[in-house]
Amino acid sequence: MRTKTLLLTASIIAAGVAASQAQVYSVNAVGYVNVTLKPGYNLVANPLNGTNNAVSTILPAAGLPDDTTLLTWNQGLQDFNQADFVASGVWYNQAGLPSGTVVAPGKGIFLQLPAGPNVTATFVGEVPQGATTNPIGPNFGFYSSIVPQSAGLSTLQFPGVIDMTYQTFNTTLGDYDQAYQYVGLIPGYPSGWADPAGNPADPTPAVAQGFLIFNPGTSQNWNRTFNVNN
């Protein structure tokens, strides 16, 4: 698949530095998150729980330009599912039917915008709370924090394993950023993340930012308990 070649094989190519911005507004546990999208591919994530997490519910198409496309990842097949697209303010699948694609918190997705100005996408729903589990499968996968919180992966209790890699996507360059790697830094000391230069550094995804993980081992559970009042 050409899209897979463009988006996945580029992951081993070094490229610049990405920036991601998002604004979070919430009253109690209900709110919305604004994310700035640029023309081209944007690796983002749904940071909130909708009534059913269908893309038409969690990310209304009314504010998106026609020909905006959505790509979700099939972990078992290690390939992208068929793209959904926006036409006249409605999400459709490739059969031309209203989309039923589910975009759950914790999974990275690509939104591709046609040429034109930046667009503000608004995710709506409730802040996920309580005990959460996000399975991190073997091989390549696209993930995000289940809760809308920007912090280092260690603070977010991400289950790093030796030789795992983490990458974000640079929409401006149309390529992946250089990889962070989970390594055994010094014999006898705890393992941890290292930046592309090999320095100890904790990757810090932004709110509603997706990222690419290569997991060289078995599936890991990303377990976390979160409450907005704590």
C-alpha positions in Angstrom: 0.0 0.0 0.0 1.5 3.3 -1.1 0.2 5.1 2.1 1.9 2.5 4.3 5.2 3.0 2.4 4.9 6.8 2.8 4.0 6.7 6.5 5.7 3.7 7.9 8.9 3.0 6.1 9.9 6.6 6.6 10.1 5.8 10.3 13.7 4.7 10.0 14.8 7.9 8.3 16.2 10.8 10.5 14.2 14.0 10.1 13.9 17.4 12.0 12.0 18.2 15.1 8.2 18.2 15.5 6.1 20.6 17.4 2.5 19.9 18.6 0.1 22.3 20.2 -3.3 21.6 21.8 -5.6 23.5 24.1 -7.7 21.7 26.7 -10.9 23.0 28.1 -12.8 21.0 30.7 -15.5 21.5 33.3 -15.4 18.6 35.8 -14.8 15.6 33.5 -16.5 16.9 30.3 -14.8 19.1 27.8 -13.2 19.5 24.5 -9.7 19.6 23.0 -8.7 21.9 20.1 -5.8 20.6 17.9 -4.2 22.6 15.1 -3.9 20.5 11.9 -1.7 21.5 9.0 -2.1 20.5 5.3 -0.7 17.0 4.9 -0.5 14.1 7.4 -1.0 14.9 11.1 -0.3 12.1 13.6 -2.9 12.9 16.4 -5.1 11.1 18.9 -8.5 11.2 20.5 -7.9 12.4 24.1 -11.6 12.1 25.2 -14.3 9.5 25.5 -17.4 10.1 23.4 -20.7 8.3 23.7 -19.4 5.6 21.3 -16.0 7.0 20.1 -17.2 6.8 16.5 -15.2 9.4 14.5 -18.5 11.2 13.6 -19.2 11.7 17.3 -15.7 12.4 18.7 -14.5 14.5 15.8 -17.4 16.2 14.0 -16.7 16.6 10.3 -18.6 19.9 10.0 -15.4 21.9 10.9 -13.2 19.9 8.5 -12.6 20.6 4.8 -13.8 18.2 2.1 -11.3 15.5 1.3 -9.9 15.3 4.8 -9.0 11.7 5.3 -8.6 9.5 8.4 -6.2 6.6 8.6 -6.3 4.0 11.5 -3.8 1.3 12.1 -4.5 -2.5 12.1 -2.1 -3.9 14.6 -2.6 -7.5 13.6 -2.1 -6.9 9.9 0.6 -4.3 10.5 -1.1 -2.1 7.9 -3.4 0.8 7.6 -7.2 0.2 7.3 -9.0 1.7 4.4 -9.3 5.5 4.8 -12.4 7.4 5.8 -13.0 10.8 4.2 -15.0 14.0 4.7 -17.6 15.2 2.2 -20.1 18.0 2.8 -19.6 17.8 6.6 -20.0 14.0 6.9 -17.5 11.2 7.5 -17.8 8.4 4.9 -16.1 5.1 4.4 -14.7 3.8 1.1 -18.1 2.3 0.3 -19.6 5.7 0.4 -21.6 5.0 3.5 -21.5 7.0 6.7 -18.4 6.0 8.7 -18.7 3.8 11.8 -14.9 3.9 12.4 -14.1 3.9 16.2 -11.3 6.2 17.3 -10.7 5.3 21.0 -8.4 7.1 23.4 -5.0 5.6 23.5 -4.6 5.0 19.7 -2.7 7.2 17.3 -4.4 8.2 14.0 -3.5 10.1 10.9 -5.6 13.0 9.7 -4.6 14.2 6.2 -5.7 17.6 5.2 -5.9 18.9 1.6 -3.9 21.9 0.6 -5.1 25.1 2.2 -4.9 26.9 5.6 -4.4 25.3 9.0 -7.6 23.9 10.5 -8.6 23.6 14.2 -10.1 20.2 14.9 -12.2 19.9 18.0 -12.4 16.6 19.9 -15.4 16.4 22.2 -16.2 14.0 25.1 -15.3 13.1 28.7 -11.9 12.8 30.3 -11.1 9.1 30.8 -10.8 8.4 34.5 -10.1 5.5 36.8 -8.0 2.4 35.9 -7.0 2.3 32.3 -5.1 -0.3 30.2 -3.6 0.4 26.8 -2.1 -2.7 25.2 1.2 -2.0 23.4 1.4 -4.8 20.8 4.6 -6.3 19.2 6.1 -4.7 16.1 4.9 -1.2 14.9 1.9 0.5 16.5 0.5 4.0 16.8 -0.5 5.1 20.3 -1.2 8.0 22.6 -1.9 8.7 26.3 -5.4 7.6 27.1 -5.8 10.7 29.3 -5.4 14.3 28.0 -2.1 15.0 29.9 1.3 16.0 28.6 4.1 14.5 30.6 7.2 12.3 30.1 6.5 8.7 29.2 8.0 7.6 32.5 5.6 9.9 34.4 2.8 8.5 32.3 4.0 5.0 33.4 4.6 3.8 29.8 6.0 0.2 29.8 9.3 0.7 28.0 11.4 -2.3 27.1 15.0 -2.6 25.9 15.4 -1.6 22.2 11.9 -0.1 22.0 11.7 3.1 19.9 9.5 6.1 20.0 8.9 8.6 17.1 6.6 11.5 16.4 5.6 12.7 12.9 6.7 16.1 11.5 3.8 17.3 9.3 5.9 20.2 7.9 8.6 17.8 6.6 6.2 15.0 5.8 8.4 12.5 7.7 9.1 11.0 11.1 11.4 12.6 13.6 14.5 10.8 14.8 13.8 8.0 17.2 14.2 7.9 20.9 15.3 4.4 22.1 14.7 2.6 25.4 18.2 1.4 26.5 20.2 0.1 29.4 22.1 3.3 29.9 24.8 2.2 32.3 25.4 -1.4 33.6 24.0 -1.7 37.1 21.8 1.4 36.7 18.1 1.5 35.7 17.2 1.5 32.0 15.5 4.4 30.4 14.8 6.5 27.3 17.6 8.1 25.3 17.3 10.9 22.7 18.6 10.5 19.2 22.1 11.6 20.4 22.1 9.0 23.1 21.5 11.3 26.0 19.0 10.3 28.7 15.8 12.0 27.9 12.1 11.2 28.5 9.9 11.7 25.4 7.0 14.0 26.2 4.0 13.8 23.8 1.6 16.7 23.8 -2.1 16.4 24.5 -3.9 14.7 21.6 -0.5 13.8 20.0 -0.1 10.3 18.5 3.3 8.6 18.3 4.8 5.5 16.6 6.2 2.8 18.8 8.3 -0.2 17.6 8.1 -2.9 20.3 10.7 -5.6 19.6 9.2 -8.0 22.2 5.9 -9.3 23.4 2.8 -7.2 24.1 3.0 -4.9 27.1 0.1 -3.4 29.1 0.2 0.4 29.6 -1.6 0.5 32.9 -2.5 3.7 34.7 -5.0 5.1 37.1 -6.1 8.7 36.6 -8.6 11.0 38.3 -9.2 14.7 37.5 -9.5 15.7 41.2 -6.1 14.1 42.1 
